[in-house]
Amino acid sequence: MKKITDERLILKNLKQIRVLFAIQMVGILGILGYDLITRGFSEMTDRPLWFLLVITGIIAAYQSATVSVEQERKIPLLIKDSSSP
């Protein structure tokens, strides 16, 4: 299987993954919400889905932070000093 090198296809693939991730998160939140309503908070947090939700949130936050740090490192290189001629 060849590696995708076309940027348009890579972007389309990432968008599809984002949609699948959103559907998965809605499903997990729906199941946990149902457990919260029917069984209560303590029973909801005992389920493996709760652990999955927490781990997913931590990983998503970490990845978002690393992207922000990478962008902050690039910004000073793009800004030109207006005082220089």
Phi, psi and omega per residue, in radians:
M1 nan 2.274 -3.110
K2 -1.393 2.594 3.072
K3 -1.371 2.420 -3.122
I4 -1.296 2.184 3.127
T5 -1.998 -0.262 3.124
D6 -1.297 2.174 -3.079
E7 -1.108 -0.579 3.122
R8 -1.137 -0.704 3.127
L9 -1.227 -0.636 3.088
I10 -1.111 -0.781 3.122
L11 -1.103 -0.736 3.106
K12 -1.098 -0.721 3.118
N13 -1.110 -0.737 3.111
L14 -1.135 -0.647 3.091
K15 -1.141 -0.675 3.105
Q16 -1.145 -0.701 3.105
I17 -1.123 -0.673 3.124
R18 -1.108 -0.724 3.116
V19 -1.138 -0.764 3.119
L20 -1.096 -0.695 3.100
F21 -1.102 -0.718 3.134
A22 -1.134 -0.746 3.107
I23 -1.101 -0.737 3.122
Q24 -1.089 -0.751 -3.136
M25 -1.159 -0.661 3.089
V26 -1.106 -0.703 3.105
G27 -1.110 -0.794 3.129
I28 -1.110 -0.782 3.128
L29 -1.133 -0.618 3.097
G30 -1.133 -0.781 3.126
I31 -1.137 -0.778 3.125
L32 -1.173 -0.613 3.074
G33 -1.128 -0.706 3.089
Y34 -1.098 -0.769 3.092
D35 -1.100 -0.661 3.122
L36 -1.096 -0.748 -3.119
I37 -1.242 -0.753 -3.027
T38 -1.502 -0.589 -3.022
R39 -2.017 -0.368 -3.123
G40 1.823 2.962 -3.041
F41 -1.177 -0.721 -3.087
S42 -1.150 -0.649 3.084
E43 -1.231 -0.619 3.141
M44 -1.121 -0.718 -3.092
T45 -1.327 -0.186 3.092
D46 -1.461 -0.215 -3.093
R47 -1.380 2.597 3.086
P48 -1.105 -0.449 3.109
L49 -1.124 -0.568 3.089
W50 -1.096 -0.790 3.105
F51 -1.065 -0.747 3.116
L52 -1.082 -0.730 3.119
L53 -1.109 -0.757 -3.136
V54 -1.143 -0.803 3.132
I55 -1.099 -0.735 3.114
T56 -1.084 -0.729 3.107
G57 -1.103 -0.718 3.125
I58 -1.136 -0.786 -3.134
I59 -1.145 -0.729 3.123
A60 -1.104 -0.713 3.118
A61 -1.146 -0.715 3.126
Y62 -1.114 -0.790 3.141
Q63 -1.140 -0.659 3.097
S64 -1.132 -0.688 3.129
A65 -1.176 -0.675 -3.136
T66 -1.192 -0.618 3.082
V67 -1.156 -0.714 3.128
S68 -1.105 -0.725 3.135
V69 -1.131 -0.736 3.118
E70 -1.091 -0.701 3.127
Q71 -1.178 -0.668 3.119
E72 -1.135 -0.574 3.100
R73 -1.222 -0.533 -3.117
K74 -1.435 -0.503 -3.043
I75 -1.055 -0.823 -3.139
P76 -1.046 -0.486 3.116
L77 -1.277 -0.465 -3.099
L78 -1.514 -0.402 -3.102
I79 -1.484 2.196 3.122
K80 -1.610 2.566 3.109
D81 -1.316 2.093 -3.069
S82 -1.332 -0.277 -3.128
S83 -1.407 -0.320 3.138
S84 -1.457 2.532 -3.089
P85 -1.272 nan nan
